[in-house]
Amino acid sequence: MSCARWNRFVLYGESDPDAMETQETTSTPRKSNAKSNKSAFTSLANSIHESEIMFQADGKPSHRFEVILEPSSYTPEKFALYKKYQSEIHNDKRNNPSGFKRFLKLTGYQTETIPYSSSPPEHLPLNYGSYHQLYMLDGDLIAMGVIDILPKCVSSVYFMYDKTWERFSMGKLSALREVSLANEMREAGAPNMGYLYMGFYIYSCQKMRYKGDYAPSYLADPETYEWFPLEKCIPLLEEFKYACFANIDHSSNHDAEEADPPSPKLVPADSECFDDVKVLYRRDDGDIGVKSIKLRRQIRERRQYVYAKSLEAQERQTWERKQKLKESLASGKALPTELKKSAKELGKDLGFDEAQAEPTTHIDNEYSRAGVQDPKIVITTSRDPSSKLLQFAKVNESASKYLVPDLKPSKEMRLVFPNSHRINRGNYVVKELAEACRANDVTDLIVVHEHRGVPDALIVSHFPHGPTVYFTLNNVALRHDIGSYKNSTVSEQYPHLIFENFSTKLGERIRDVLKYLFPVPKEDAKRVMTFANEDDFISFRPRHHVFVKAGRDVQLAEVGPRFEMKPYEIRQGTIEQNEAEREWVLSHYTRTAKKRSVLSNSRFSEPPAKRTKR
C-alpha cells in the first residue's frame, strides 16, 4: 500500500521500494526510536495522518512531514514545482507565471462557510472554495494538489510532484488523501459531503488508468449525465471509441470527424428548466458571486417580440413597395430597378389595397401591453447630482422600496408621471438599474442628466426590450420658478394628452414613446398635458390650471414644471445594451439640416426661425 510505504519512509527512513511489498516474517526490524516499524491498519484516516508531524504523539520521526491545506495562491516555490513537473513528466517546457495562475484556477471565489454540525478538527477546511494541498518534507515543497471543496464533493483538479519521489506513487497517495478528506468532512458533520470527483477518465490514456483502481467508482454518461458503475462501463469502453452507457445504440467506433452525432434534444425556451437558473458573475471587488435569475419568461417574451418585429417589418416593406409601384404607374415613369422583378406579383394585390390604410405600427410591438397594464416608471439622475437636478427629478433621500430594498420608500409623488417612483442613483451602474427594473416588472426607466447644475438631457428606456430614446433638454423651468406655484396644488389624476404636429413616421414613433409613459385617463379627468412640436423641439407644459383667489378676483394658475426637449437618437434595445442597433440618429451637419423637420411634414410647420435661449 502506497500510504504505508510512505509512512515507513517518513517515520523510520526506509527507502527500499520493495520493503512494504514483502512479508517481514523472516526479517528483523531495525532498531529505532519507535517500538515497531509496522503498525496495524485501523482506518484510512489514521493511515493517512500517521506520518504527519501534527499527529505525532511521541517519538521523533526520521523526516518532518506535514500537509498544509490553504486557499489557492501564487508563490515562486509553487511555480518552480509546477515548471519542473511539466518539464520532466509531460515534456512541456513552455510555462510562465501567468499561465500557471490561469491553469491552476488562481481566481478568488466568493467564500461560503461550511455548515458543520459540530466543531471540526483543526486540519479540516472551514469554507468552500479552491484550495492548494501542500506536501512539505523537511521544509521543502515536494508535491501539491489543486482541489475544489464543494458542498457535495472534493473535486481533484490537478496534482504535481517532484520526480525525485516518484517511487512512492505520489499520485495514488494524493487520491487516498483526498478520499480521506471527503470522508472526514462528512464525519465532522458537513451536510451532503460524500464523493471525490477525479475529473475526466479517458480509458485509452495510460496516465488516467490509475483512476480505475479505486472502488466503488462511477462514470457519468456523456449524453444523460447519469452515473454508472465503472465495472459495467469498462466492457463498452474496450469495444467502442465512443461509449454511451445509457443508450448503447449510440455507441460508435467511428472517428469523431466521421461520426454523425446523435441529434440533440432541443429544450423549449419556455421549459421549466429555465425557471431558476444560477449564474456566476464577477463583482466589482474581484470576487465571484452567484446570482439567481428567472429566464423562462424573458426568453419567451424575447422570442415573441423578435418574431412580431420581423412580421411587422415585412408588412411595412411590402406596403412601401406597393406605394412605389402605384406612384410609378400613375406618373407613367419607368419602374424602379428594385421593383421590376416583383412588379407583376405586387400588381395582383394592388387592386385589393385601395381601402387599406397605411400601417400605423412599424419596427416592433414593444407597447403591445399599453392600455392593459398601467405603466410602472422609475426615475433617477446621473451620479452626484446637483440640488437643482434633484429638485427637477424630485429625488430625495428616500427611494422606491420595491427596487432597492436597502432604501426607504419615497413619500412624494412625481409631478408629471403618475405611477412613478424615484431612487437615488448612488453607486449603481446602469446595468444594475436595468436588472432591477426587469426583476420588478418596471415598464420604463427615466434618467435625467445635467451640465453645471442645469438639466440638459433626458433618457427614456422602455422595458423589457426597448426602445431607448435620448433627448436634449432646454429652457427648463421648475415648479418653484413659476410664480403661481404657491397658490396651486398638483393633481394626481391621470392626464389627458395632446400631441401637436407629430406627422412623420419618426414623429409618430416619438409620440408613442411619450404617450405610453402615461396611464389611460378617466373621461372626467380635468388634467391635461401638451406636447407641442415646433421645429423638432417638443415643448412640454402640464396644461393643468387651477382656479385660485387673488383678492376678490379668481384667476388661473399654471402648474409646472415646463421644458423643451429634442430627440437625437433612438436605439432598439434597453439602456444598458450598448450593442443595440441604432434605429435613428440626428445628423447635425448635413447640408439640408436647417431646412427639414424630422418630426413633422413641411406643410405642418413654418420655416425654422432663429431660436434664442430664454
HULINRA-V228024 format. One record per residue. N is the residue number from 1. SS is DSSP state (h for helix, s for strand, l for the rest). PHI is phi in degrees with one decimal (* if undefined). BURIAL is + if it has 16 or more other C-alpha atoms within 10 Angstrom, else -. Layout:
n={N:N}
ss={SS:SS}
phi={PHI:PHI}
burial={BURIAL:BURIAL}
This chain:
n={1:2:3:4:5:6:7:8:9:10:11:12:13:14:15:16:17:18:19:20:21:22:23:24:25:26:27:28:29:30:31:32:33:34:35:36:37:38:39:40:41:42:43:44:45:46:47:48:49:50:51:52:53:54:55:56:57:58:59:60:61:62:63:64:65:66:67:68:69:70:71:72:73:74:75:76:77:78:79:80:81:82:83:84:85:86:87:88:89:90:91:92:93:94:95:96:97:98:99:100:101:102:103:104:105:106:107:108:109:110:111:112:113:114:115:116:117:118:119:120:121:122:123:124:125:126:127:128:129:130:131:132:133:134:135:136:137:138:139:140:141:142:143:144:145:146:147:148:149:150:151:152:153:154:155:156:157:158:159:160:161:162:163:164:165:166:167:168:169:170:171:172:173:174:175:176:177:178:179:180:181:182:183:184:185:186:187:188:189:190:191:192:193:194:195:196:197:198:199:200:201:202:203:204:205:206:207:208:209:210:211:212:213:214:215:216:217:218:219:220:221:222:223:224:225:226:227:228:229:230:231:232:233:234:235:236:237:238:239:240:241:242:243:244:245:246:247:248:249:250:251:252:253:254:255:256:257:258:259:260:261:262:263:264:265:266:267:268:269:270:271:272:273:274:275:276:277:278:279:280:281:282:283:284:285:286:287:288:289:290:291:292:293:294:295:296:297:298:299:300:301:302:303:304:305:306:307:308:309:310:311:312:313:314:315:316:317:318:319:320:321:322:323:324:325:326:327:328:329:330:331:332:333:334:335:336:337:338:339:340:341:342:343:344:345:346:347:348:349:350:351:352:353:354:355:356:357:358:359:360:361:362:363:364:365:366:367:368:369:370:371:372:373:374:375:376:377:378:379:380:381:382:383:384:385:386:387:388:389:390:391:392:393:394:395:396:397:398:399:400:401:402:403:404:405:406:407:408:409:410:411:412:413:414:415:416:417:418:419:420:421:422:423:424:425:426:427:428:429:430:431:432:433:434:435:436:437:438:439:440:441:442:443:444:445:446:447:448:449:450:451:452:453:454:455:456:457:458:459:460:461:462:463:464:465:466:467:468:469:470:471:472:473:474:475:476:477:478:479:480:481:482:483:484:485:486:487:488:489:490:491:492:493:494:495:496:497:498:499:500:501:502:503:504:505:506:507:508:509:510:511:512:513:514:515:516:517:518:519:520:521:522:523:524:525:526:527:528:529:530:531:532:533:534:535:536:537:538:539:540:541:542:543:544:545:546:547:548:549:550:551:552:553:554:555:556:557:558:559:560:561:562:563:564:565:566:567:568:569:570:571:572:573:574:575:576:577:578:579:580:581:582:583:584:585:586:587:588:589:590:591:592:593:594:595:596:597:598:599:600:601:602:603:604:605:606:607:608:609:610:611:612:613:614}
ss={l:h:h:h:h:h:h:h:h:h:h:h:l:l:l:l:l:l:l:l:l:l:l:l:l:l:l:l:l:l:l:l:l:l:l:l:l:l:l:l:l:l:l:h:h:h:h:h:h:l:l:l:h:h:h:l:l:l:l:l:l:l:l:l:s:s:s:s:s:s:s:l:l:l:l:h:h:h:h:h:h:h:h:h:h:h:h:h:h:l:l:l:l:l:l:l:h:h:h:h:h:h:h:l:l:l:l:l:s:l:l:s:s:l:l:l:l:l:l:l:l:l:l:l:l:l:s:s:s:s:s:s:s:s:s:s:s:l:l:s:s:s:s:s:s:s:s:s:s:l:l:l:s:s:s:s:s:s:s:s:s:l:h:h:h:h:h:h:l:h:h:h:h:h:h:h:h:h:h:h:h:h:h:h:h:h:h:l:l:l:l:l:l:l:s:s:s:l:l:l:l:l:l:l:l:h:h:h:h:h:h:h:h:l:l:l:l:s:s:s:l:l:l:l:l:l:s:s:s:h:h:h:h:h:h:h:h:h:h:l:l:s:l:l:l:l:l:h:h:h:l:s:l:l:l:l:l:l:l:l:l:l:l:l:l:l:l:l:l:l:l:h:h:h:l:l:s:s:s:s:s:s:l:l:l:l:l:s:s:s:s:s:s:l:l:h:h:h:h:h:h:h:h:h:h:h:h:h:h:h:h:h:h:h:h:h:h:h:h:h:h:h:h:h:h:h:h:h:h:h:h:l:l:l:l:l:h:h:h:l:l:l:h:h:h:h:h:h:h:h:h:h:h:l:l:l:l:l:l:l:l:l:l:l:l:l:l:l:l:s:l:l:s:l:l:l:s:s:s:s:s:l:l:l:l:l:h:h:h:h:h:h:h:l:l:l:l:l:l:l:l:l:l:l:l:l:l:l:l:l:l:l:l:l:l:l:l:l:l:s:s:s:l:l:l:l:l:l:l:h:h:h:h:h:h:h:h:h:h:l:l:l:l:s:s:s:s:s:s:s:s:l:l:s:s:s:s:s:s:s:s:s:l:l:l:l:l:s:s:s:s:s:s:s:s:s:s:l:h:h:h:l:h:h:h:h:h:l:l:l:l:l:l:l:l:s:s:s:s:s:l:l:l:l:h:h:h:h:h:h:h:h:h:h:h:l:l:l:l:l:l:l:l:l:l:l:l:s:s:s:s:s:s:s:l:l:s:s:s:s:s:l:l:l:s:s:s:s:s:s:l:l:s:s:s:s:s:s:l:l:l:s:s:s:s:s:s:s:s:s:s:l:l:l:l:l:l:l:l:l:l:s:s:s:s:l:l:l:l:l:l:l:l:l:l:l:l:l:l:l:l:h:h:h:l:l:l:l:l:l:l:l:l:l}
phi={*:-58.5:-64.8:-66.1:-63.2:-66.8:-62.6:-62.4:-67.0:-67.9:-79.7:-120.5:81.4:-75.2:-119.7:-69.8:-63.0:-98.4:-63.2:-81.9:-76.5:-105.3:-72.2:-102.3:-73.1:-97.5:-107.3:-100.4:-60.0:-71.3:-73.1:-153.4:-78.0:-109.3:-70.6:-148.1:-96.5:-143.4:-114.2:-71.9:-75.6:-112.2:-157.6:-63.8:-62.7:-64.3:-66.9:-64.9:-93.0:-58.8:-93.0:-76.7:-65.3:-74.8:-104.2:-81.3:-85.5:-148.8:81.8:-121.2:-70.8:-69.5:-132.6:-94.6:-120.4:-143.7:-117.9:-112.5:-103.1:-134.7:-58.1:-59.2:-158.0:-104.9:-139.5:-58.4:-65.2:-65.3:-65.6:-62.5:-65.4:-61.8:-64.3:-67.5:-64.0:-62.8:-74.0:-83.6:-92.4:-109.6:55.1:-108.4:-103.1:-97.6:-135.9:-144.6:-58.6:-66.1:-65.1:-63.6:-64.5:-69.7:-73.3:-98.7:60.1:-84.4:-122.7:-81.3:-93.9:-67.3:-75.9:-140.7:-67.2:-79.4:-81.3:-64.5:-77.3:-144.0:-66.0:-79.5:-61.4:-63.7:-84.6:-91.7:-71.3:-102.3:-131.6:-73.5:152.1:-97.0:-131.0:-115.4:-104.3:-94.6:-102.5:-109.6:-120.1:53.3:86.9:-105.7:-82.1:-105.9:-161.3:-151.5:-107.5:-103.6:-133.4:-112.5:-99.5:-115.7:-57.9:-111.7:-160.6:-103.2:-100.3:-85.3:-90.1:-160.9:-142.3:-136.7:-153.7:-79.4:-61.3:-58.0:-103.0:-64.0:-67.1:-94.3:51.9:-63.0:-62.7:-67.8:-62.1:-68.1:-63.4:-64.1:-66.4:-71.2:-62.6:-64.6:-61.7:-63.0:-67.7:-67.1:-64.9:-65.5:-67.1:-80.1:106.2:-74.0:-67.5:71.8:-72.1:-173.2:-138.9:-116.6:-92.2:-101.5:81.7:-69.8:-130.7:-106.8:-63.7:-79.7:-94.6:-63.5:-70.7:-104.5:-63.6:-62.4:-65.9:-83.9:-82.8:-108.4:-136.5:-78.7:-122.9:-135.3:-116.6:-87.0:-66.5:-68.9:-109.3:-102.9:63.6:-80.3:-97.7:-129.1:-57.4:-61.8:-64.1:-83.6:-86.8:-57.2:-58.4:-69.8:-67.3:-75.0:-89.9:-119.9:-73.8:-117.7:-111.6:-114.0:-80.0:-77.6:-130.3:-62.1:-63.2:-81.9:-66.9:-152.7:-106.2:-74.0:-68.3:-61.5:-72.9:-91.7:-72.8:-90.2:-65.3:-61.6:-63.1:-69.2:-83.9:-73.0:-94.3:-57.7:-63.7:-100.1:-68.1:-69.4:-67.6:-94.4:-62.3:-137.0:-106.5:-106.0:-123.4:-95.2:-145.4:-92.9:-80.2:-63.5:-84.0:95.7:-75.1:-95.1:-108.5:-116.2:-129.8:-97.2:-129.8:-101.3:-106.1:-59.1:-69.0:-62.7:-67.2:-64.5:-65.6:-64.8:-64.8:-65.4:-64.0:-64.4:-65.3:-63.9:-63.2:-67.0:-64.6:-68.7:-65.7:-65.4:-62.4:-63.3:-64.1:-63.7:-63.0:-66.6:-68.3:-64.9:-65.3:-63.4:-63.8:-62.2:-66.0:-65.8:-67.0:-69.0:-88.3:75.3:-85.7:-65.7:-68.0:-60.0:-58.0:-70.9:-103.8:-63.0:-73.9:-105.5:-63.4:-64.1:-68.1:-68.5:-65.7:-63.5:-91.8:-65.8:-67.8:-87.6:-100.9:-61.9:-94.1:-83.3:-80.1:-65.2:-57.5:-87.2:-102.2:-151.9:75.3:-161.9:-130.8:-61.1:-103.9:-67.3:-94.7:-64.1:88.8:-87.9:-122.7:-68.1:-64.6:-125.0:-111.7:-116.5:-119.9:-145.0:-122.7:-71.2:-70.1:50.6:-73.6:-79.4:-64.9:-69.6:-67.0:-62.0:-67.4:-66.4:-84.0:55.6:-106.5:-107.5:-72.5:-99.4:-154.4:-68.5:-70.5:-73.6:-92.0:-122.3:-62.2:-74.4:-109.3:-82.5:-70.7:-76.4:-98.5:-101.4:-103.8:-63.3:-74.8:-103.9:-97.7:-66.7:57.6:-111.0:-129.3:-113.3:-134.9:-70.3:-68.4:55.8:-102.2:-71.7:-86.2:-60.8:-62.8:-67.0:-62.8:-64.4:-63.3:-66.3:-63.3:-64.9:-66.5:-112.2:58.2:-75.5:-90.2:-145.4:-117.4:-115.0:-118.5:-106.7:-115.5:-144.1:-137.4:54.1:84.1:-109.7:-58.8:-132.4:-153.5:-140.7:-118.3:-117.2:-119.6:-95.9:-114.5:-96.6:-120.4:107.7:-87.3:-122.4:-115.8:-108.9:-122.3:-96.1:-112.6:-140.0:51.6:-76.0:-119.8:-75.4:-61.3:-73.0:-81.2:-93.1:-61.2:-92.3:-68.0:-66.8:-94.6:-126.4:-122.6:-92.9:-77.3:-103.5:-69.6:-71.5:-83.4:-79.5:-114.9:-124.6:-114.8:-115.0:70.8:-116.2:-108.8:-84.1:-62.1:-66.6:-61.7:-64.9:-63.4:-64.4:-59.3:-65.2:-59.1:-74.1:-63.3:-82.2:-79.6:-116.4:-74.6:-70.0:-81.7:-81.9:-63.2:-92.7:-65.9:-106.0:-101.7:-131.2:-125.0:-119.9:-117.4:-110.7:-94.2:-142.6:56.5:69.4:-99.8:-94.3:-90.3:-107.3:-140.3:-76.8:-72.4:-103.5:-110.4:-123.0:-87.2:-129.6:-89.9:-124.1:72.0:-93.4:-93.5:-119.9:-137.3:-89.3:-121.3:-81.8:-107.7:-84.2:-86.0:-139.1:-166.4:-120.8:-139.5:-134.4:-74.3:-132.4:-164.1:-130.3:-115.3:-80.7:-101.5:-90.0:-64.2:-86.9:-89.6:-67.2:-87.8:-62.7:-71.1:-78.9:-82.6:-159.3:-142.2:-74.2:-102.2:-81.1:-110.3:-78.4:-66.7:-103.9:-59.8:-79.4:-100.3:-115.8:-122.6:-88.0:-96.5:-144.6:-71.6:-61.9:-73.1:-98.3:-128.9:-78.6:-56.1:-62.1:-100.4:-69.4:-97.3:-116.9:-76.8:-78.2}
burial={-:+:+:+:+:+:+:+:+:+:+:+:-:+:-:-:-:-:-:+:-:-:-:-:-:-:-:-:-:-:-:-:-:-:-:-:+:-:-:-:-:-:-:+:-:-:+:+:+:+:+:+:+:-:-:-:-:-:-:-:+:+:+:+:+:+:+:-:+:-:+:+:-:-:-:-:-:+:+:-:+:+:+:+:+:+:-:-:-:-:-:-:-:-:-:-:+:-:-:+:+:-:-:+:+:+:-:+:+:+:-:-:-:+:-:-:-:-:-:+:-:-:-:-:+:+:+:+:+:+:+:+:+:+:+:+:+:-:-:-:+:+:+:+:+:+:+:+:+:+:+:+:+:+:+:+:+:-:+:+:+:+:-:-:-:-:-:+:-:+:+:+:+:+:+:+:+:+:+:+:+:+:+:+:+:+:+:+:+:+:-:-:+:+:+:+:+:+:-:-:-:-:-:-:-:-:-:-:-:-:+:+:-:-:-:-:+:+:+:+:+:-:-:-:-:-:-:-:-:+:-:-:+:-:-:+:+:-:-:-:+:+:+:+:+:+:-:-:-:-:+:+:-:-:-:-:-:-:-:-:-:-:-:-:-:-:-:-:+:+:-:-:-:+:-:-:-:-:-:-:-:-:-:-:-:-:-:+:-:-:-:-:-:-:+:+:-:+:+:-:+:-:-:-:+:-:-:+:+:-:-:+:+:-:-:+:-:-:+:-:+:+:-:-:+:+:-:-:-:-:-:-:-:-:-:-:-:-:-:-:-:-:-:-:-:+:-:-:-:+:-:-:-:-:-:-:-:-:-:-:-:+:+:+:+:+:+:-:-:+:-:-:-:+:+:+:+:+:+:+:+:+:-:-:+:+:-:-:+:+:-:+:+:+:+:-:-:+:+:+:-:-:+:-:-:-:-:-:+:+:-:-:-:+:+:+:+:+:+:+:+:+:+:+:+:-:-:-:-:-:-:-:+:+:-:-:+:+:-:-:-:+:+:+:+:+:+:+:+:+:-:-:-:+:+:+:+:+:+:+:+:+:+:+:+:+:+:+:+:+:+:+:+:+:-:+:-:+:+:-:-:-:-:-:+:-:-:+:-:+:+:-:-:+:+:+:+:-:+:+:+:+:+:-:+:+:+:+:+:+:+:-:+:-:+:+:+:+:+:+:+:-:-:-:-:+:+:+:+:+:+:+:+:+:+:+:+:+:+:+:+:+:+:+:+:+:-:-:-:-:-:-:-:-:-:-:+:+:+:+:+:+:+:+:+:+:+:-:+:+:+:+:+:+:+:+:+:-:-:+:-:-:-:-:-:-:-:-:-:-:-:-:-:-:-:-:+:+:+:+:-:-:-:-:+:-:-:-:-:-:-:-:-:-}
